[in-house]
Amino acid sequence: MAQQYDVIVAGLGGMGSSAAYHLAARGQRVLGLERFGPAHDQGSSHGGSRITRQAYFEDPAYVPLILRSYELWERLERDSGRDLLTLTGGLFMGPPDSLTVEGSRRTAEQWGLPHEMLDAAAIRRRYPQFTPRDGEVALFERNAGVLRPEAAVEAGLALATARGADLRFHEPVETWTEDGGGVTVRTARGTYRADALVLCPGAWAPVLLPELGVPLVVERQVQFWFAPDGDVARFGPDRHPIFIWEDPQKQQLYGFPALDGPGGGLKFAFFRRGEATTPETIDRAIRDEEVAFVARHLAERVPAAAGRFLRGKTCMYTNTPDEHFVIARHPDRQRVTVACGFSGHGFKFTPVVGEILADLTLTGATAHPIALFDPRRGWSRGAE
């Protein structure tokens, strides 16, 4: 006989670990299933750091969700005893009409978020490690900073377990079905029944949710760490903000301070400058030409940062055509809730997504604004 639960959560990365925690905290008997180990490095929730920010250039509609996430990050830190969020301030730089600058400014003004506009000379005076061209500008946001993804996933898993969740690792979902009495999930180890299913499959969404009708594309991304020239203290979290820097070709380079001392290096990457892949075929090797490309851009923009390449790490984005998320009750399966397609900018929303998934699973609705994430929306590329 199949083991019975209230809710099964498939996928225990960022979103799934949060969903399991929120559901268990509401008294649900939760089974969590994960194909790898806890806080693994084979998906999208790893790499030591993620940017968080409030002046959201992607769309002002995200702001209520990110503000709630900040509240929930604070609660998660308190409940878990872990340091998860470090505020460093953030610079969002580029030509004045770029999406990174203008989109951030528009959102900050619409929501009354604290910010400053800096011209190139002001950027150089305040942060001499950066070398913007004349005519480039930046929005500075003091409430931007860094999240620790592995620690956040571990915190969610620990709190879910403490509240009674049954979390099983190295046990991927093979099939799932819904019938009038609930859902059935099968793995190589067993068959499980529940009243409801939450699917947080990450880059495995195209396999587990083919009938959803969302044209998802999995993309290989690479994160790079460099040892800076000279005194690394110049790049500490108290002196070096996170940044996103858009060039005239609309390429967005982003970076972090030295979070882990002299040996930890500075992390950089390009946003959506990857190649289509699948979880089974992704090339995990770091290519010399990829390192050289990033080093050239750092030499132009943050010269002292490009001292010596330390290491690289691949991860995966799962992109929707408009680069907005998918969070909803399954359109054709009322006992199934889905969260996928986070398009490379979802991790900062992890705690509020968990809260939303618990709402949708237990009541079919949420007070949070999620109309933007409907899987039945028309599919076209987001505004540039």
C-alpha positions in Angstrom: 0.0 0.0 0.0 1.2 3.5 -0.9 2.4 5.7 2.0 -0.1 8.5 2.7 0.7 12.2 3.2 -1.1 15.5 3.1 1.3 17.1 0.6 4.2 15.9 -1.5 6.8 18.4 -2.5 8.9 17.3 -5.5 12.2 19.1 -5.7 13.9 20.5 -2.5 16.1 23.2 -3.9 15.4 26.9 -3.1 11.6 26.9 -3.8 10.9 23.3 -2.7 12.7 23.6 0.6 10.8 26.8 1.3 7.5 25.2 0.4 8.2 22.2 2.6 9.0 24.5 5.5 5.8 26.6 5.1 3.5 23.6 4.7 5.0 21.7 7.6 4.7 24.9 9.7 1.0 24.9 8.9 0.6 21.4 10.3 0.7 19.4 7.1 2.1 16.0 6.8 4.8 16.7 4.2 6.9 14.3 2.1 9.8 16.0 0.3 11.5 14.2 -2.6 14.8 15.3 -4.1 16.9 13.7 -6.8 20.2 14.8 -5.3 21.5 15.5 -1.7 20.6 18.4 0.5 21.7 21.9 -0.9 23.4 20.2 -3.9 25.3 21.9 -6.7 23.6 20.3 -9.7 20.7 22.7 -10.2 20.2 26.4 -9.7 20.5 27.1 -6.0 24.2 27.1 -5.4 27.4 29.1 -5.9 27.8 30.7 -2.5 25.9 34.0 -3.3 22.9 35.5 -4.9 21.9 39.1 -5.4 18.9 40.6 -3.7 17.5 44.0 -4.6 14.3 46.0 -4.3 14.3 48.5 -7.2 13.3 45.7 -9.6 14.0 46.6 -13.2 12.3 43.5 -14.6 8.8 44.8 -13.6 7.5 47.0 -10.7 4.9 44.3 -10.0 7.6 42.3 -8.2 8.1 44.9 -5.5 5.4 43.7 -3.0 6.8 40.2 -3.3 10.4 41.3 -2.7 9.5 43.4 0.3 7.7 40.4 1.8 10.7 38.3 1.0 12.9 40.6 3.1 10.6 40.2 6.0 10.7 36.4 5.6 14.5 36.3 5.2 14.7 38.0 8.5 12.4 35.5 10.1 14.2 32.6 8.5 17.5 33.9 9.9 16.0 34.2 13.4 14.3 30.8 13.4 17.3 29.0 11.9 20.1 30.9 13.7 21.9 31.3 10.3 23.3 34.3 8.6 21.6 34.4 5.2 21.4 38.1 4.1 24.1 40.7 4.0 23.2 44.2 2.9 26.1 45.7 0.9 24.2 48.3 -1.2 23.9 47.9 -4.9 24.9 49.8 -8.0 22.8 49.3 -11.2 24.9 50.8 -13.9 24.9 51.5 -17.6 23.6 54.0 -20.2 20.8 56.2 -18.8 18.2 54.6 -21.0 19.3 51.0 -20.3 16.9 48.6 -18.7 19.2 48.1 -15.7 19.2 51.9 -15.0 15.9 53.2 -16.3 13.9 50.1 -15.1 15.4 50.4 -11.6 14.8 54.1 -11.4 11.2 53.7 -12.6 10.5 51.0 -10.1 12.2 52.9 -7.2 10.1 56.0 -8.0 6.8 54.2 -8.4 7.2 52.4 -5.0 9.0 55.2 -3.1 12.1 53.1 -2.6 15.2 54.9 -1.2 17.8 55.4 -3.9 20.3 57.8 -5.4 21.3 58.6 -9.0 25.0 58.9 -9.6 26.8 60.1 -12.7 30.1 58.6 -13.8 32.3 61.0 -11.8 30.3 60.3 -8.6 30.6 56.6 -9.1 34.4 56.9 -9.4 34.7 59.1 -6.3 32.6 56.8 -4.1 33.8 53.5 -5.5 37.2 54.0 -7.2 37.4 50.3 -8.0 34.8 50.9 -10.8 35.8 52.7 -14.1 32.5 53.8 -15.8 32.7 55.6 -19.1 31.7 59.2 -19.2 27.9 59.3 -19.8 27.3 56.1 -17.9 25.2 56.4 -14.7 24.1 54.3 -11.8 21.2 53.9 -9.4 22.4 53.2 -5.9 20.2 51.2 -3.6 21.3 50.8 0.0 18.9 47.9 0.6 20.5 45.6 -2.0 22.8 42.8 -0.9 23.8 39.2 -0.9 22.0 36.0 -0.1 23.7 32.7 0.8 21.8 30.1 -1.3 23.2 26.8 0.2 22.7 28.1 3.7 19.2 29.2 2.9 18.2 25.8 1.5 19.8 24.1 4.5 17.8 26.3 6.8 14.5 25.6 5.1 15.2 21.9 5.1 16.2 21.9 8.8 13.1 23.8 9.8 10.8 21.6 7.7 12.3 18.5 9.4 11.9 20.0 12.8 8.2 20.5 12.1 7.7 16.9 11.1 8.4 16.8 7.3 9.7 13.6 5.9 12.5 14.6 3.5 14.0 12.0 1.3 17.1 12.6 -0.9 18.6 10.8 -3.9 15.0 9.8 -4.8 13.8 11.5 -8.0 10.2 11.6 -9.0 9.6 9.3 -12.0 5.9 9.8 -12.6 3.0 11.6 -11.0 -0.8 11.3 -11.6 -3.9 12.9 -10.2 -7.3 11.3 -9.6 -10.4 12.2 -7.8 -9.0 11.1 -4.4 -5.6 12.7 -4.5 -2.3 12.3 -6.2 0.1 9.4 -6.7 3.9 9.9 -7.0 6.2 7.1 -8.0 9.9 6.8 -7.6 12.4 4.0 -7.9 12.0 3.3 -4.2 8.2 3.5 -3.7 4.8 4.8 -4.4 3.3 7.6 -2.4 -0.2 9.1 -2.0 -1.2 12.6 -0.9 -4.0 15.0 -1.0 -1.9 17.5 -3.0 1.4 17.8 -4.9 3.7 20.7 -5.2 6.1 20.6 -8.1 9.3 22.6 -7.9 11.4 20.8 -10.5 13.8 23.5 -11.5 15.6 22.6 -14.8 13.7 19.3 -14.8 10.4 21.1 -15.4 10.3 20.4 -19.2 10.4 16.6 -18.3 8.0 16.7 -15.3 5.6 19.3 -16.7 5.4 18.8 -20.5 1.6 19.2 -20.6 1.8 22.7 -18.9 2.3 24.3 -22.2 5.0 26.7 -21.1 7.9 26.9 -23.6 10.7 26.6 -21.1 14.4 26.7 -22.2 17.1 25.5 -19.9 20.3 27.5 -20.1 23.9 26.7 -19.0 25.4 29.6 -17.0 28.9 29.9 -15.5 29.9 31.7 -12.3 33.6 32.9 -12.1 35.8 33.7 -9.1 38.9 35.9 -9.3 41.5 36.9 -6.8 41.9 40.7 -7.1 45.2 42.5 -7.4 46.4 44.2 -4.2 44.6 44.5 -0.9 41.4 42.4 -1.0 40.0 44.5 1.8 39.0 47.1 -0.8 36.5 44.6 -2.0 35.0 43.7 1.3 31.2 43.8 1.9 31.6 47.1 3.7 33.3 48.8 0.8 32.2 47.0 -2.4 28.6 46.8 -3.3 26.9 44.2 -5.4 26.5 45.5 -9.0 24.7 44.8 -12.3 26.4 46.7 -15.2 24.7 46.8 -18.6 26.7 47.7 -21.7 25.4 49.2 -24.9 25.0 45.7 -26.4 22.6 45.0 -23.4 24.9 42.5 -21.9 24.6 42.5 -18.1 27.8 41.8 -16.0 27.1 41.3 -12.3 29.4 40.9 -9.3 29.8 40.5 -5.6 32.2 41.6 -2.9 34.8 39.3 -1.3 32.5 37.5 1.1 34.8 34.8 2.3 38.0 36.6 3.1 41.3 36.7 1.1 41.1 33.2 -0.3 37.4 33.3 -1.3 37.8 35.6 -4.3 35.3 37.9 -6.0 32.5 36.3 -8.0 31.3 37.6 -11.4 29.0 36.4 -14.1 27.0 37.5 -17.1 23.2 37.5 -16.9 21.7 35.3 -19.6 24.8 34.8 -21.7 24.6 31.1 -21.9 23.6 28.3 -24.2 20.6 25.9 -24.3 21.2 22.6 -22.5 19.4 20.0 -20.5 20.2 18.7 -17.0 21.5 15.5 -18.6 23.7 17.1 -21.2 25.1 20.2 -19.5 28.8 20.7 -20.0 30.2 21.2 -16.4 33.7 22.1 -17.6 34.8 25.7 -17.5 36.3 26.7 -20.9 39.4 28.9 -21.3 37.6 31.2 -23.7 34.8 31.8 -21.1 37.4 32.8 -18.5 39.1 35.1 -21.0 35.9 36.8 -22.0 35.0 37.7 -18.4 38.5 38.7 -17.6 38.5 41.2 -20.5 35.3 42.8 -19.3 36.6 43.0 -15.8 39.8 44.6 -17.0 37.7 47.4 -18.6 35.3 47.9 -15.7 36.8 46.7 -12.4 40.5 46.5 -13.3 41.9 45.4 -10.0 39.4 42.6 -9.7 40.8 40.6 -12.7 44.0 39.6 -11.0 43.9 35.8 -11.1 41.2 33.3 -12.1 40.5 31.0 -9.1 37.6 28.7 -10.2 34.3 28.5 -12.0 31.0 26.7 -11.5 28.1 26.0 -13.8 24.5 26.3 -12.9 21.2 26.3 -14.9 18.6 28.9 -15.6 15.1 27.7 -16.6 13.8 30.5 -18.8 10.3 31.5 -19.9 9.9 33.5 -23.1 9.0 36.7 -21.1 11.4 36.0 -18.3 8.7 36.0 -15.6 8.0 33.1 -13.3 5.4 30.4 -13.4 3.6 30.1 -10.0 0.1 28.7 -10.0 -2.3 25.9 -9.5 -1.9 23.6 -12.4 -4.5 24.7 -15.0 -5.7 21.1 -15.5 -4.8 19.4 -12.2 -6.5 21.1 -9.3 -4.5 19.1 -6.7 -1.2 20.1 -8.2 0.6 23.4 -7.7 3.7 24.4 -9.8 6.6 26.7 -9.4 9.1 26.9 -12.2 10.6 29.1 -15.0 12.4 31.4 -12.6 14.6 32.7 -15.4 17.7 33.4 -13.5 16.3 35.9 -11.1 14.1 33.9 -8.7 16.2 33.0 -5.7 15.7 36.2 -3.8 12.0 35.4 -3.7 12.5 32.0 -2.2 10.7 32.6 1.1 7.7 34.3 -0.3 7.3 31.7 -3.0 7.2 29.0 -0.3 4.5 31.0 1.4 2.5 31.4 -1.9 2.8 27.7 -2.6 1.5 26.8 0.8 -1.4 29.2 0.3 -2.3 27.8 -3.2 -2.0 24.2 -2.0 -4.2 24.6 1.1 -6.8 27.2 -0.1 -6.5 27.5 -3.9 -5.7 31.2 -3.6 -3.2 33.7 -2.2 -3.3 37.3 -1.2 0.0 37.9 -2.9 -0.1 39.4 -6.4 0.8 36.6 -8.8 -1.2 37.3 -11.9 2.0 38.0 -13.8 3.0 34.3 -13.2 0.0 32.6 -14.7 1.1 29.7 -17.0 -1.8 30.5 -19.4 -0.6 34.0 -20.2 0.3 34.9 -23.7 3.9 34.0 -24.5 6.2 36.7 -25.9 9.6 38.0 -24.9 9.6 40.5 -22.0 10.2 44.2 -22.5 13.8 45.2 -23.2 
